[in-house]
Amino acid sequence: MIYLFIFIGGIFIGCLLVGLPFVKTGVFGRFKLEPYDDDDTGFYTISIEIEHKELLLHKSYVILKKEESQK
C-alpha cells in the first residue's frame, strides 16, 4: 500500500515539474477559421486572438485552441 502512495506521489510531483516551466514560457490563445468566400474554393481566413500578458515577446510557446465558428 505504501508503494502505491509513493507511486502516485511521484506522478504528481513529476507533473508539477514538467508543467511549471511551461507556465513561465508559454501563453494561450484561440483561433477561428472562416471561409474566404461562399464558394467551396478551400480558402479560409484565420483569426488569431492571444491573451495579452506582459513580456509577450519573451514567451517561447503559443498554444492555440480552435474556437467554434458560426457555421
C-alpha positions as CSV (number, residue, x, y, z in Angstrom):
1,M,0.0,0.0,0.0
2,I,2.8,2.4,0.8
3,Y,4.3,1.7,-2.7
4,L,1.0,2.9,-4.2
5,F,1.2,6.2,-2.4
6,I,4.8,6.7,-3.4
7,F,4.0,5.9,-7.0
8,I,1.0,8.3,-7.1
9,G,3.1,11.0,-5.3
10,G,5.9,10.5,-7.9
11,I,3.4,11.0,-10.7
12,F,2.0,14.2,-9.1
13,I,5.5,15.7,-8.4
14,G,6.6,14.7,-12.0
15,C,3.6,16.5,-13.5
16,L,4.3,19.6,-11.5
17,L,8.0,19.6,-12.5
18,V,7.1,19.2,-16.2
19,G,4.3,21.8,-16.2
20,L,5.9,24.5,-14.2
21,P,8.4,25.6,-16.9
22,F,5.6,25.9,-19.4
23,V,3.7,28.3,-17.3
24,K,6.7,30.6,-17.3
25,T,7.5,30.3,-21.0
26,G,4.0,29.7,-22.7
27,V,0.9,31.7,-23.5
28,F,-2.6,30.6,-24.5
29,G,-4.8,31.8,-27.3
30,R,-7.5,30.8,-29.7
31,F,-8.1,30.8,-33.5
32,K,-11.2,30.8,-35.7
33,L,-11.5,29.6,-39.3
34,E,-13.9,31.3,-41.7
35,P,-14.5,30.6,-45.4
36,Y,-12.9,33.2,-47.6
37,D,-15.9,33.3,-49.9
38,D,-19.3,31.5,-50.3
39,D,-17.9,29.2,-53.0
40,D,-16.2,26.0,-51.9
41,T,-12.7,27.1,-53.0
42,G,-10.9,25.7,-50.0
43,F,-9.5,29.1,-48.9
44,Y,-10.0,30.3,-45.3
45,T,-9.5,33.4,-43.3
46,I,-7.8,32.7,-40.0
47,S,-8.4,35.0,-37.0
48,I,-6.0,34.6,-34.0
49,E,-6.5,36.0,-30.5
50,I,-3.8,35.8,-27.9
51,E,-4.3,36.6,-24.3
52,H,-2.3,39.8,-23.6
53,K,0.3,39.5,-20.9
54,E,3.4,41.4,-20.1
55,L,6.6,40.3,-21.9
56,L,4.7,38.5,-24.6
57,L,7.7,38.7,-26.9
58,H,9.8,36.7,-24.5
59,K,7.4,33.7,-24.5
60,S,8.6,30.6,-26.2
61,Y,5.3,28.7,-26.8
62,V,1.9,29.7,-28.0
63,I,-0.9,27.2,-27.6
64,L,-3.9,27.8,-29.8
65,K,-7.4,26.3,-29.2
66,K,-9.9,26.2,-32.1
67,E,-12.9,28.4,-31.4
68,E,-16.2,27.2,-32.9
69,S,-17.4,29.0,-36.0
70,Q,-20.9,30.4,-36.6
71,K,-21.5,27.9,-39.4
